[in-house]
Protein backbone atom coordinates (compact mmCIF):
# COMPACT_ATOMS: atom_id res chain seq x y z
CA UNK A 1 0.00 0.00 0.00
CA UNK A 2 1.31 3.45 -0.93
CA UNK A 3 1.56 5.66 2.17
CA UNK A 4 -0.45 8.87 2.30
CA UNK A 5 1.56 11.97 1.47
CA UNK A 6 1.91 14.85 3.92
CA UNK A 7 2.02 17.46 1.17
CA UNK A 8 1.54 17.76 -2.55
CA UNK A 9 4.56 20.04 -2.71
CA UNK A 10 7.42 20.69 -0.30
CA UNK A 11 9.52 23.79 -0.98
CA UNK A 12 13.02 23.65 0.47
CA UNK A 13 14.07 27.18 1.40
CA UNK A 14 11.85 30.14 2.18
CA UNK A 15 13.99 32.82 0.60
CA UNK A 16 13.00 34.92 -2.40
CA UNK A 17 12.26 31.96 -4.71
CA UNK A 18 10.55 29.74 -2.16
CA UNK A 19 8.36 32.49 -0.73
CA UNK A 20 7.46 33.83 -4.17
CA UNK A 21 6.16 30.44 -5.30
CA UNK A 22 4.38 29.71 -2.03
CA UNK A 23 2.69 33.13 -1.91
CA UNK A 24 1.57 32.82 -5.52
CA UNK A 25 0.06 29.37 -4.87
CA UNK A 26 -1.66 30.80 -1.81
CA UNK A 27 -3.14 33.72 -3.76
CA UNK A 28 -4.57 31.55 -6.55
CA UNK A 29 -6.11 29.15 -4.01
CA UNK A 30 -4.74 26.17 -5.88
CA UNK A 31 -5.96 23.63 -3.34
CA UNK A 32 -2.50 22.03 -3.32
CA UNK A 33 -1.09 21.20 0.10
CA UNK A 34 2.18 23.10 0.22
CA UNK A 35 4.83 23.10 2.96
CA UNK A 36 7.74 25.54 2.96
CA UNK A 37 10.77 24.62 5.08
CA UNK A 38 12.95 27.57 6.12
CA UNK A 39 15.91 27.21 8.53
CA UNK A 40 15.58 30.81 9.76
CA UNK A 41 13.42 31.24 12.83
CA UNK A 42 12.45 34.79 11.82
CA UNK A 43 12.90 37.13 8.85
CA UNK A 44 15.01 40.25 9.18
CA UNK A 45 15.44 43.34 7.02
CA UNK A 46 18.51 41.84 5.39
CA UNK A 47 17.80 41.90 1.66
CA UNK A 48 16.97 44.32 -1.14
CA UNK A 49 16.06 43.68 -4.77
CA UNK A 50 16.13 46.06 -7.74
CA UNK A 51 15.02 45.94 -11.36
CA UNK A 52 13.80 48.07 -14.27
CA UNK A 53 10.07 48.29 -14.88
CA UNK A 54 7.43 50.87 -15.84
CA UNK A 55 6.15 52.79 -12.82
CA UNK A 56 2.98 50.70 -12.55
CA UNK A 57 3.10 46.90 -12.53
CA UNK A 58 1.93 43.90 -10.51
CA UNK A 59 4.58 44.44 -7.81
CA UNK A 60 4.21 48.22 -7.50
CA UNK A 61 2.74 47.89 -4.02
CA UNK A 62 6.09 46.52 -2.79
CA UNK A 63 8.31 49.19 -4.36
CA UNK A 64 9.53 51.71 -1.80
CA UNK A 65 11.74 53.84 -4.07
CA UNK A 66 12.31 54.34 -7.80
CA UNK A 67 14.68 56.45 -9.84
CA UNK A 68 14.53 57.73 -13.41
CA UNK A 69 18.32 58.07 -13.84
CA UNK A 70 21.20 55.65 -13.25
CA UNK A 71 24.87 56.53 -13.56
CA UNK A 72 28.23 54.94 -14.33
CA UNK A 73 31.58 56.55 -13.55
CA UNK A 74 35.22 55.57 -13.91
CA UNK A 75 38.06 55.94 -11.44
CA UNK A 76 38.91 59.37 -12.91
CA UNK A 77 35.41 60.67 -12.22
CA UNK A 78 34.05 60.67 -15.77
CA UNK A 79 30.28 60.05 -15.45
CA UNK A 80 27.72 58.68 -17.89
CA UNK A 81 24.01 59.15 -17.12
CA UNK A 82 21.31 56.86 -18.49
CA UNK A 83 17.55 57.34 -18.73
CA UNK A 84 14.88 55.39 -20.61
CA UNK A 85 11.49 57.09 -21.07
CA UNK A 86 8.78 55.07 -19.33
CA UNK A 87 11.20 53.00 -17.25
CA UNK A 88 12.42 53.39 -13.69
CA UNK A 89 15.00 51.56 -11.61
CA UNK A 90 12.96 50.25 -8.68
CA UNK A 91 13.79 49.01 -5.19
CA UNK A 92 11.97 46.48 -3.00
CA UNK A 93 13.05 46.26 0.62
CA UNK A 94 13.43 42.72 1.95
CA UNK A 95 11.26 43.31 5.01
CA UNK A 96 8.38 44.49 2.82
CA UNK A 97 8.62 41.45 0.56
CA UNK A 98 8.79 39.04 3.50
CA UNK A 99 5.80 40.64 5.21
CA UNK A 100 3.70 40.58 2.03
CA UNK A 101 4.52 36.94 1.23
CA UNK A 102 3.84 35.80 4.79
CA UNK A 103 0.51 37.63 4.80
CA UNK A 104 -0.51 35.86 1.58
CA UNK A 105 0.52 32.49 3.02
CA UNK A 106 -1.34 33.15 6.29
CA UNK A 107 -4.56 33.65 4.32
CA UNK A 108 -4.34 30.13 2.88
CA UNK A 109 -5.38 27.01 4.77
CA UNK A 110 -3.30 24.86 2.39
CA UNK A 111 0.08 26.60 2.46
CA UNK A 112 2.22 26.16 5.56
CA UNK A 113 5.46 28.09 6.23
CA UNK A 114 7.55 26.26 8.84
CA UNK A 115 10.33 28.41 10.26
CA UNK A 116 13.29 26.89 12.03
CA UNK A 117 13.00 23.67 10.00
CA UNK A 118 15.62 22.47 7.54
CA UNK A 119 15.92 19.44 5.30
CA UNK A 120 18.62 16.92 6.14
CA UNK A 121 18.13 14.34 3.39
CA UNK A 122 15.91 14.09 0.30
CA UNK A 123 15.23 10.69 -1.27
CA UNK A 124 12.86 9.13 -3.79
CA UNK A 125 10.54 6.55 -2.23
CA UNK A 126 7.46 4.70 -3.45
CA UNK A 127 4.67 7.24 -3.74
CA UNK A 128 6.80 10.38 -3.76
CA UNK A 129 9.80 12.07 -2.16
CA UNK A 130 10.80 11.62 1.48
CA UNK A 131 12.30 14.69 3.16
CA UNK A 132 14.01 14.09 6.48
CA UNK A 133 14.06 17.26 8.58
CA UNK A 134 15.19 18.28 12.01
CA UNK A 135 11.49 18.26 12.97
CA UNK A 136 10.72 14.81 11.53
CA UNK A 137 10.05 13.27 8.10
CA UNK A 138 7.71 14.52 5.38
CA UNK A 139 6.41 12.60 2.39
CA UNK A 140 5.69 14.83 -0.61
CA UNK A 141 4.50 14.19 -4.12
CA UNK A 142 7.04 16.72 -5.40
CA UNK A 143 9.84 18.91 -4.08
CA UNK A 144 11.13 22.29 -5.27
CA UNK A 145 14.64 22.78 -3.92
CA UNK A 146 15.72 26.44 -3.74
CA UNK A 147 18.68 25.92 -1.40
CA UNK A 148 22.21 27.07 -2.28
CA UNK A 149 24.50 24.49 -3.84
CA UNK A 150 28.28 24.40 -3.78
CA UNK A 151 29.45 24.46 -7.38
CA UNK A 152 32.39 25.88 -9.26
CA UNK A 153 31.70 29.21 -10.93
CA UNK A 154 33.45 31.30 -13.55
CA UNK A 155 33.36 34.46 -11.43
CA UNK A 156 32.09 35.70 -8.09
CA UNK A 157 30.41 38.98 -7.23
CA UNK A 158 31.31 39.70 -3.60
CA UNK A 159 29.70 42.67 -1.92
CA UNK A 160 28.84 44.35 1.33
CA UNK A 161 26.62 47.37 1.88
CA UNK A 162 25.37 49.62 4.66
CA UNK A 163 22.13 51.51 4.94
CA UNK A 164 23.32 54.89 6.22
CA UNK A 165 21.57 57.75 7.97
CA UNK A 166 22.68 61.12 9.30
CA UNK A 167 21.11 64.44 10.29
CA UNK A 168 22.42 66.55 7.38
CA UNK A 169 22.01 65.64 3.69
CA UNK A 170 24.02 62.87 2.10
CA UNK A 171 26.09 63.61 -1.05
CA UNK A 172 23.75 61.90 -3.53
CA UNK A 173 21.22 63.15 -6.04
CA UNK A 174 17.79 61.91 -4.96
CA UNK A 175 16.65 61.22 -8.51
CA UNK A 176 19.51 58.99 -9.60
CA UNK A 177 21.17 55.70 -8.67
CA UNK A 178 24.91 55.16 -8.79
CA UNK A 179 24.74 51.85 -10.60
CA UNK A 180 28.47 51.38 -11.04
CA UNK A 181 30.52 54.22 -9.61
CA UNK A 182 34.30 54.70 -9.44
CA UNK A 183 34.81 51.68 -11.71
CA UNK A 184 38.31 50.33 -11.28
CA UNK A 185 40.13 47.05 -11.87
CA UNK A 186 43.31 45.25 -10.92
CA UNK A 187 44.67 41.72 -11.14
CA UNK A 188 41.83 40.50 -8.90
CA UNK A 189 39.12 42.01 -11.07
CA UNK A 190 36.53 44.77 -10.98
CA UNK A 191 35.53 46.99 -8.06
CA UNK A 192 32.83 49.64 -7.90
CA UNK A 193 30.46 51.63 -5.69
CA UNK A 194 26.69 51.15 -5.82
CA UNK A 195 24.46 53.71 -4.11
CA UNK A 196 20.69 53.95 -3.69
CA UNK A 197 19.56 57.29 -2.22
CA UNK A 198 16.47 56.56 -0.11
CA UNK A 199 16.01 60.15 1.04
CA UNK A 200 18.04 63.27 1.68
CA UNK A 201 19.40 61.79 4.88
CA UNK A 202 19.38 58.05 4.10
CA UNK A 203 21.01 55.82 1.48
CA UNK A 204 22.29 52.31 0.83
CA UNK A 205 25.95 52.33 -0.18
CA UNK A 206 27.59 49.13 -1.32
CA UNK A 207 31.10 48.06 -2.28
CA UNK A 208 31.38 45.27 -4.86
CA UNK A 209 34.26 43.20 -6.16
CA UNK A 210 33.82 41.08 -9.27
CA UNK A 211 36.56 38.49 -9.72
CA UNK A 212 37.70 34.88 -9.96
CA UNK A 213 37.48 34.12 -6.23
CA UNK A 214 35.14 35.07 -3.39
CA UNK A 215 36.36 37.93 -1.17
CA UNK A 216 36.08 37.70 2.60
CA UNK A 217 33.53 40.03 4.16
CA UNK A 218 36.06 41.50 6.61
CA UNK A 219 38.17 42.74 3.73
CA UNK A 220 35.15 44.16 1.90
CA UNK A 221 34.03 46.01 5.02
CA UNK A 222 37.50 47.53 5.42
CA UNK A 223 37.49 48.70 1.81
CA UNK A 224 33.95 50.07 2.15
CA UNK A 225 35.07 52.01 5.23
CA UNK A 226 37.70 53.68 3.06
CA UNK A 227 35.12 54.44 0.37
CA UNK A 228 32.76 56.01 2.91
CA UNK A 229 35.57 58.11 4.33
CA UNK A 230 36.37 59.34 0.82
CA UNK A 231 32.71 60.27 0.32
CA UNK A 232 32.62 62.16 3.61
CA UNK A 233 30.31 59.57 5.19
CA UNK A 234 32.49 58.22 7.97
CA UNK A 235 30.19 59.89 10.51
CA UNK A 236 26.95 58.40 9.15
CA UNK A 237 25.03 55.95 11.34
CA UNK A 238 24.94 52.39 10.00
CA UNK A 239 21.32 51.30 10.22
CA UNK A 240 21.81 47.78 8.86
CA UNK A 241 24.18 45.66 6.75
CA UNK A 242 23.68 43.55 3.63
CA UNK A 243 26.17 41.39 1.84
CA UNK A 244 27.00 38.11 0.20
CA UNK A 245 28.69 36.33 -2.67
CA UNK A 246 26.91 35.69 -5.96
CA UNK A 247 28.22 32.86 -8.14
CA UNK A 248 28.32 34.14 -11.72
CA UNK A 249 28.21 31.61 -14.53
CA UNK A 250 27.32 28.38 -12.76
CA UNK A 251 26.47 26.88 -16.11
CA UNK A 252 23.36 25.03 -17.20
CA UNK A 253 21.43 23.41 -14.37
CA UNK A 254 21.26 19.66 -14.86
CA UNK A 255 18.09 17.78 -13.96
CA UNK A 256 17.90 16.47 -10.41
CA UNK A 257 18.86 12.80 -10.09
CA UNK A 258 15.95 12.40 -7.67
CA UNK A 259 12.59 11.86 -9.42
CA UNK A 260 10.02 14.41 -8.31
CA UNK A 261 12.63 17.06 -7.37
CA UNK A 262 13.34 20.24 -9.35
CA UNK A 263 15.79 23.03 -8.55
CA UNK A 264 15.02 26.75 -8.49
CA UNK A 265 16.35 29.96 -6.96
CA UNK A 266 19.78 31.40 -7.58
CA UNK A 267 21.52 28.03 -7.50
CA UNK A 268 18.92 26.62 -9.88
CA UNK A 269 19.43 29.16 -12.63
CA UNK A 270 17.73 32.36 -11.42
CA UNK A 271 20.81 34.56 -11.63
CA UNK A 272 21.67 36.15 -14.95
CA UNK A 273 25.20 34.88 -15.59
CA UNK A 274 26.64 38.16 -16.87
CA UNK A 275 24.93 40.55 -14.46
CA UNK A 276 23.58 38.88 -11.31
CA UNK A 277 20.07 40.23 -11.79
CA UNK A 278 17.57 37.61 -10.66
CA UNK A 279 14.48 39.12 -9.04
CA UNK A 280 12.28 39.35 -12.14
CA UNK A 281 13.58 36.03 -13.41
CA UNK A 282 12.34 34.42 -10.19
CA UNK A 283 8.95 36.08 -10.61
CA UNK A 284 8.65 34.71 -14.15
CA UNK A 285 9.71 31.24 -13.03
CA UNK A 286 7.18 31.24 -10.16
CA UNK A 287 4.43 32.12 -12.63
CA UNK A 288 5.46 29.28 -14.97
CA UNK A 289 5.74 26.82 -12.10
CA UNK A 290 2.31 27.81 -10.73
CA UNK A 291 0.70 27.43 -14.15
CA UNK A 292 2.29 24.00 -14.59
CA UNK A 293 1.13 22.85 -11.16
CA UNK A 294 -2.41 24.10 -11.77
CA UNK A 295 -2.45 22.23 -15.08
CA UNK A 296 -1.50 19.01 -13.29
CA UNK A 297 1.87 18.84 -15.04
CA UNK A 298 4.04 19.14 -11.95
CA UNK A 299 6.58 21.65 -10.72
CA UNK A 300 9.20 22.99 -13.13
CA UNK A 301 12.64 24.48 -12.64
CA UNK A 302 14.01 27.55 -14.37
CA UNK A 303 13.87 27.33 -18.15
CA UNK A 304 17.12 26.96 -20.07
CA UNK A 305 18.76 30.16 -21.25
CA UNK A 306 18.24 30.90 -24.95
CA UNK A 307 21.25 29.73 -26.92
CA UNK A 308 22.36 33.20 -28.05
CA UNK A 309 22.18 34.66 -24.54
CA UNK A 310 23.98 31.68 -23.04
CA UNK A 311 26.77 31.91 -25.61
CA UNK A 312 27.18 35.67 -25.21
CA UNK A 313 27.27 35.46 -21.40
CA UNK A 314 29.87 32.69 -21.55
CA UNK A 315 32.12 34.68 -23.88
CA UNK A 316 31.74 37.82 -21.77
CA UNK A 317 32.51 36.09 -18.46
CA UNK A 318 35.45 34.18 -19.87
CA UNK A 319 36.91 37.38 -21.32
CA UNK A 320 36.56 39.00 -17.91
CA UNK A 321 38.19 36.01 -16.27
CA UNK A 322 41.06 36.00 -18.77
CA UNK A 323 41.80 39.72 -18.35
CA UNK A 324 40.47 40.85 -14.93
CA UNK A 325 42.64 43.98 -15.02
CA UNK A 326 40.62 45.24 -18.02
CA UNK A 327 37.16 44.65 -16.53
CA UNK A 328 36.49 48.30 -15.68
CA UNK A 329 37.31 49.20 -19.27
CA UNK A 330 34.75 46.68 -20.52
CA UNK A 331 31.89 47.85 -18.31
CA UNK A 332 32.53 51.54 -18.89
CA UNK A 333 32.69 50.88 -22.63
CA UNK A 334 29.20 49.36 -22.40
CA UNK A 335 27.94 52.39 -20.47
CA UNK A 336 29.39 54.82 -23.02
CA UNK A 337 28.80 52.90 -26.22
CA UNK A 338 25.40 51.21 -25.81
CA UNK A 339 22.12 53.11 -25.84
CA UNK A 340 20.44 53.03 -22.41
CA UNK A 341 17.33 51.18 -23.66
CA UNK A 342 19.46 48.51 -25.33
CA UNK A 343 21.63 48.04 -22.24
CA UNK A 344 18.57 47.70 -19.99
CA UNK A 345 17.07 45.15 -22.37
CA UNK A 346 20.32 43.18 -22.21
CA UNK A 347 20.40 43.24 -18.40
CA UNK A 348 16.69 42.38 -18.21
CA UNK A 349 16.74 39.38 -20.59
CA UNK A 350 15.04 41.26 -23.42
CA UNK A 351 17.98 41.92 -25.75
CA UNK A 352 17.31 42.00 -29.47
CA UNK A 353 19.82 40.95 -32.16
CA UNK A 354 20.55 44.63 -32.82
CA UNK A 355 21.28 45.13 -29.10
CA UNK A 356 23.89 42.36 -29.15
CA UNK A 357 25.42 43.99 -32.22
CA UNK A 358 25.71 47.32 -30.38
CA UNK A 359 27.22 45.64 -27.33
CA UNK A 360 29.80 43.79 -29.42
CA UNK A 361 30.69 46.97 -31.32
CA UNK A 362 31.26 48.87 -28.06
CA UNK A 363 33.76 46.37 -26.63
CA UNK A 364 37.42 45.83 -27.54
CA UNK A 365 37.34 42.95 -29.99
CA UNK A 366 40.61 41.10 -29.36
CA UNK A 367 39.98 39.73 -25.83
CA UNK A 368 36.44 38.69 -26.73
CA UNK A 369 37.23 37.11 -30.09
CA UNK A 370 39.82 34.92 -28.34
CA UNK A 371 37.01 33.43 -26.21
CA UNK A 372 34.56 32.66 -29.02
CA UNK A 373 36.01 29.22 -29.74
CA UNK A 374 37.19 28.58 -26.18
CA UNK A 375 35.39 25.80 -24.27
CA UNK A 376 33.28 26.59 -21.22
CA UNK A 377 35.55 27.30 -18.27
CA UNK A 378 33.71 25.01 -15.85
CA UNK A 379 31.21 22.21 -15.78
CA UNK A 380 28.15 23.02 -13.65
CA UNK A 381 28.40 19.58 -12.09
CA UNK A 382 31.76 20.31 -10.46
CA UNK A 383 31.63 20.74 -6.70
CA UNK A 384 33.79 22.87 -4.49
CA UNK A 385 36.13 21.58 -1.80
CA UNK A 386 34.57 21.68 1.65
CA UNK A 387 36.97 24.42 2.72
CA UNK A 388 35.97 26.81 -0.05
CA UNK A 389 33.29 29.43 0.76
CA UNK A 390 29.89 28.37 -0.52
CA UNK A 391 28.24 31.12 -2.61
CA UNK A 392 25.26 32.57 -0.81
CA UNK A 393 22.01 33.29 -2.62
CA UNK A 394 19.34 35.94 -2.81
CA UNK A 395 21.39 38.52 -0.96
CA UNK A 396 22.12 41.36 -3.28
CA UNK A 397 20.96 44.94 -2.84
CA UNK A 398 21.51 45.19 -6.59
CA UNK A 399 19.43 42.37 -7.93
Long-range contacts (C-beta under 8 A, 24 or more apart in sequence): 2-126, 2-127, 3-126, 3-127, 3-139, 4-139, 5-33, 5-127, 5-128, 5-139, 5-140, 5-141, 6-33, 6-35, 6-138, 6-139, 6-140, 7-33, 7-34, 7-35, 7-112, 7-138, 7-139, 7-140, 7-141, 8-32, 8-33, 8-34, 8-140, 8-141, 8-142, 9-33, 9-34, 9-35, 9-140, 9-141, 9-142, 9-143, 9-144, 9-293, 9-299, 10-34, 10-35, 10-36, 10-37, 10-129, 10-131, 10-138, 10-140, 10-142, 10-143, 10-144, 11-35, 11-36, 11-37, 11-143, 11-144, 11-146, 12-37, 12-119, 12-122, 12-131, 12-143, 12-144, 12-145, 12-146, 12-147, 13-37, 13-38, 13-145, 13-146, 13-147, 13-265, 14-38, 14-40, 14-113, 14-115, 15-146, 15-265, 15-393, 15-394, 16-47, 16-49, 16-97, 16-265, 16-278, 16-279, 16-282, 16-394, 17-146, 17-264, 17-265, 17-266, 17-268, 17-270, 17-282, 17-285, 17-286, 17-394, 18-144, 18-146, 18-264, 18-265, 19-97, 19-98, 19-101, 19-102, 19-105, 19-113, 20-101, 20-282, 20-283, 20-286, 21-144, 21-264, 21-286, 21-289, 21-290, 22-101, 22-105, 22-111, 22-113, 23-100, 23-101, 23-104, 23-105, 24-286, 24-287, 24-290, 25-108, 25-111, 25-290, 25-293, 26-104, 26-105, 26-107, 26-108, 26-110, 26-111, 27-104, 28-290, 28-294, 29-108, 29-110, 30-110, 30-290, 30-293, 30-294, 31-110, 32-110, 32-293, 33-110, 34-110, 34-111, 34-112, 35-112, 35-114, 35-138, 35-140, 36-105, 36-111, 36-112, 36-113, 36-114, 37-114, 37-117, 37-118, 37-119, 37-131, 37-133, 38-113, 38-114, 38-115, 38-116, 38-117, 38-118, 39-116, 39-117, 39-118, 40-115, 40-116, 41-115, 41-116, 42-115, 43-94, 43-95, 43-98, 43-102, 44-94, 44-95, 45-93, 45-94, 45-95, 45-240, 46-94, 46-240, 46-242, 46-395, 47-94, 47-97, 47-242, 47-394, 47-395, 47-397, 48-91, 48-92, 48-93, 48-94, 48-196, 48-204, 48-242, 48-396, 48-397, 49-91, 49-92, 49-94, 49-97, 49-279, 49-396, 49-399, 50-89, 50-90, 50-91, 50-92, 50-196, 50-279, 50-397, 50-398, 50-399, 51-89, 51-90, 51-277, 51-279, 51-280, 51-348, 51-399, 52-84, 52-87, 52-88, 52-89, 52-90, 52-344, 52-347, 52-348, 53-87, 53-88, 53-90, 53-280, 54-86, 54-87, 54-88, 55-88, 59-92, 59-283, 61-100, 62-92, 62-96, 62-97, 62-100, 63-90, 63-91, 63-92, 64-91, 64-92, 64-93, 64-96, 64-198, 65-90, 65-91, 65-196, 65-198, 66-90, 66-91, 67-175, 67-176, 67-177, 67-196, 67-197, 68-175, 68-176, 69-173, 69-175, 69-176, 69-177, 70-176, 70-177, 70-178, 70-179, 71-176, 71-177, 71-178, 71-179, 71-181, 72-179, 72-180, 72-181, 72-183, 72-331, 72-332, 72-335, 72-336, 73-178, 73-180, 73-181, 73-182, 73-183, 74-182, 74-183, 74-184, 74-328, 74-332, 75-182, 75-183, 75-184, 75-328, 80-332, 80-335, 80-336, 81-176, 82-179, 82-335, 82-340, 82-343, 82-344, 83-340, 84-340, 84-341, 84-344, 87-341, 87-344, 89-177, 89-179, 91-196, 91-198, 92-279, 119-147, 122-258, 122-261, 123-258, 124-258, 124-259, 124-260, 124-261, 128-260, 129-258, 129-259, 129-260, 129-261, 140-260, 141-260, 142-260, 142-261, 142-262, 142-298, 142-299, 143-258, 143-260, 143-261, 143-262, 143-299, 144-261, 144-262, 144-263, 144-264, 144-289, 144-299, 144-301, 145-256, 145-261, 145-262, 145-263, 145-264, 145-268, 146-263, 146-264, 146-265, 146-267, 146-268, 146-393, 147-265, 147-267, 148-265, 148-266, 148-267, 148-390, 148-391, 148-392, 148-393, 149-263, 149-267, 150-383, 150-384, 150-388, 150-390, 150-391, 151-247, 151-250, 151-251, 151-267, 151-380, 151-381, 151-382, 151-383, 151-384, 151-391, 152-378, 152-379, 152-380, 152-382, 152-383, 152-384, 153-247, 153-248, 153-249, 153-250, 153-378, 153-391, 154-212, 154-248, 154-249, 154-273, 154-317, 154-318, 154-321, 154-377, 154-378, 155-189, 155-210, 155-211, 155-212, 155-248, 155-249, 155-317, 155-320, 155-321, 156-210, 156-211, 156-212, 156-213, 156-214, 156-215, 156-245, 156-246, 156-247, 156-248, 156-391, 157-208, 157-209, 157-210, 157-245, 157-246, 157-248, 157-276, 157-396, 158-208, 158-209, 158-210, 158-211, 158-214, 158-215, 158-220, 158-244, 158-245, 158-246, 159-194, 159-206, 159-207, 159-208, 159-209, 159-220, 159-243, 159-244, 159-245, 159-246, 159-396, 159-397, 159-398, 160-206, 160-207, 160-217, 160-220, 160-221, 160-224, 160-241, 160-242, 160-243, 161-194, 161-204, 161-205, 161-206, 161-207, 161-224, 161-241, 161-242, 161-243, 161-397, 162-204, 162-205, 162-206, 162-224, 162-228, 162-238, 162-239, 162-240, 162-241, 162-242, 163-198, 163-202, 163-203, 163-204, 163-238, 163-239, 163-240, 163-241, 163-242, 164-202, 164-203, 164-204, 164-205, 164-228, 164-233, 164-236, 164-237, 164-238, 164-239, 165-201, 165-202, 165-236, 165-237, 165-239, 166-201, 166-233, 166-235, 166-236, 166-237, 167-201, 168-201, 169-200, 169-201, 170-197, 170-200, 170-201, 170-202, 170-203, 170-233, 170-236, 171-231, 171-232, 171-233, 172-197, 172-203, 173-197, 174-199, 174-200, 180-331, 180-335, 182-227, 183-328, 183-331, 183-332, 184-328, 185-324, 185-325, 185-326, 185-327, 185-328, 185-329, 186-324, 186-325, 187-324, 187-325, 188-212, 188-213, 188-215, 188-324, 189-320, 189-324, 189-327, 190-320, 190-324, 190-327, 190-328, 190-331, 191-223, 192-328, 192-331, 193-227, 194-397, 194-398, 196-397, 202-239, 204-242, 204-397, 205-231, 205-233, 206-242, 206-397, 206-398, 208-398, 210-248, 210-320, 210-327, 211-324, 212-321, 212-324, 214-245, 214-388, 214-389, 214-391, 215-245, 216-389, 217-243, 242-395, 242-396, 242-397, 243-395, 244-392, 244-393, 244-395, 244-396, 245-389, 245-391, 245-392, 245-395, 246-271, 246-276, 246-391, 246-392, 246-393, 246-395, 246-396, 246-399, 247-271, 247-391, 248-273, 248-274, 248-276, 248-317, 249-273, 249-274, 249-313, 249-314, 249-317, 249-377, 249-378, 250-380, 251-376, 251-378, 251-379, 251-380, 252-304, 252-305, 252-310, 252-380, 253-301, 253-302, 253-380, 254-380, 254-381, 255-301, 262-299, 262-300, 262-301, 263-301, 263-302, 264-289, 264-301, 264-302, 265-393, 265-394, 266-391, 266-393, 266-394, 267-391, 267-393, 268-301, 268-302, 269-301, 269-302, 269-305, 270-302, 271-399, 272-313, 272-347, 272-349, 273-305, 273-310, 273-313, 273-314, 273-317, 274-312, 274-313, 274-316, 274-317, 275-347, 275-399, 276-396, 276-398, 276-399, 277-347, 277-348, 277-398, 277-399, 278-394, 278-396, 278-399, 279-399, 280-348, 280-349, 281-349, 308-353, 308-356, 309-349, 309-351, 312-356, 312-359, 314-371, 314-376, 315-368, 315-371, 315-372, 316-368, 317-377, 318-371, 318-374, 318-376, 318-377, 319-367, 319-368, 319-370, 319-371, 321-377, 322-367, 322-370, 322-371, 323-367, 326-364, 326-367, 329-364, 330-363, 330-364, 333-362, 333-363, 333-364, 334-359, 334-362, 334-363, 336-362, 337-361, 337-362, 337-363, 338-362
